[in-house]
Amino acid sequence: MVVAEALVNGVPVICTAQAPWAVLNEKQIGWSIPICVKRLSETINEAYTMRAALKEMGLRGRTYAIETLSWPALTKQMTFQYTRCFVND
């Protein structure tokens, strides 16, 4: 939940690649990195040096979260899946 909460609040996220958040890299809304202290340090330094771009990353993250992780978006996805499973054409 913390990743989704950060995104909806416009905060770019750094998390491990073992978590199911590869979309962070794909959508340029954060970083999904291997578990490695050196890589974490490099990523924090990268984020610090691109502070102006962080705002845009945050805006993209917020848009992504609202479009895919909000209750209305999840309800729409679940309705589609239930309809697909239980309604015959």
C-alpha positions, 0 to 999 in steps of 0.5 A: 500500500505504501507504494500506491499511497506515495504515487497517488500523492505525487511522490516518486518511489524507490523499491526493490525489484522483488516487489511487483512494481516494475511499472515504476521503471516502465512509466518513469514514475520511480525506480524498481531496483535490485536489492543492493546497498550500492544500487540504492545509494546510486538511485538516491543520488540520481533522484537528488540530482534530478530534483526538477524532474521529480515533480514531473515523475510525481505527476505521472505517478499520480495520474497512473495511480488514479487511472489504475489503482483508485477504487473506481478503476479497480471496481471497473476492472473487477466488474469486467473480470466478473462479467467475463467469467460469469456472463454468457454471450 
